């Protein structure tokens, strides 16, 4: 056989081996484990709980309660993972832990940086913050929101993912599809202008308000995960376009949360 042909055949064999190795390594964990994947939702944090709250204490919490939650989860064998780690497990790139848990925060309150970020660093755990980009660097009704500098610092730590909770925080089920598409695209445009290219794009619907058309629109415009319902996910039947969460109300204990997700 001509030497040139032998070289070509050798190179083809090498390529096949490399491709097979890549496929095996990337998808070796593709078995769909029957495992619950709870996603917890927190909002704003205050240092003292007020005597009354117009939202029935559903959207505020205290840092001490959050830290108690984290300690309880870890003591009970939960592994706190990021949305990126869930995405990698979903394609078989990595193995899902036996007791995974995802921590998220909505709206982008400055209190997430002031009170919660130090706790994340203390326990070396990951979390995702879904920001309303029009509220970044703002103070509205006496409530301070994150600035881009805080977002970048937290993202660069490797502990915090920054995702979109829309640009204007409107009811998506009441908007024309084109307006929804533009709102989401503009929110991620702003995120990438300030925080760099985002390989994974997750969107949490304001108020959990969606329609079949909004879901399809976001699918067609680069959104990897959509979050818009209450409940618990199962990895075996995980639907990237239908991720559910559990809202954590004020001073809910870690044990109470565990009992709800069991």
JOGIPE-V73053 format. One line per field, one symbol per residue. ss: DSSP state (H for helix, E for strand, C for the rest). phi: phi as a letter, one per 40 degrees, with the letter a starting at -180 (. if undefined). burial: 1 if it has 9 or more other ideal C-beta (glycine too) atoms within 8 Angstrom, else 0. Layout:
ss=???
phi=???
burial=???
This chain:
ss=CCHHHHHHHHHHHHHHHHHHHHHHHHHCCCCCCCCEEEEEEECEEECCCCCCCCCCCCCEEEHHHHHHHHHHHHHCCCEECCHHHHHHHHCCCCCCCCCEEEEEEEECEHHHHHHHHHHHHHHCCCEEEEECHHHCCCEECCEEECCHHHHHHHHHCCCEEEEECCCCCCCHHHCCHHHHHHHHHHHHHHHHHHHCCCCCCEEECHHHCCCHHHHHHHHCCCCCEEEEEECCEEHHHCCCCCEEEEECCCCCCHHHHHHHHC
phi=.cdccccccccccdccccccccccccbcbcccccbcbcbcbbbcbbcbcccaacbfgcbbabdcccccdcdcccccgcbcbccccccccccgcbccccbcabbbbbggccccccbcdccdcdbfbbabbbbcccccgbbbfgbcbcbccccccccccgcbcbbcbgcbfbcccbbcdcccdcccccccccdcccbgdbcbbbbbccggcabdccccccdcbgccbbbaabibcbccbdbdcacbbbcccdgccccccdcccc
burial=0000010000000000000000000110100000101111111111000000000011011110111111111101011111111111111100010011111111111111101110111010111111111011000000001111011111101011111111101101001010011011111101110010010111111100110001101110101011111001111001011111110111111100110010
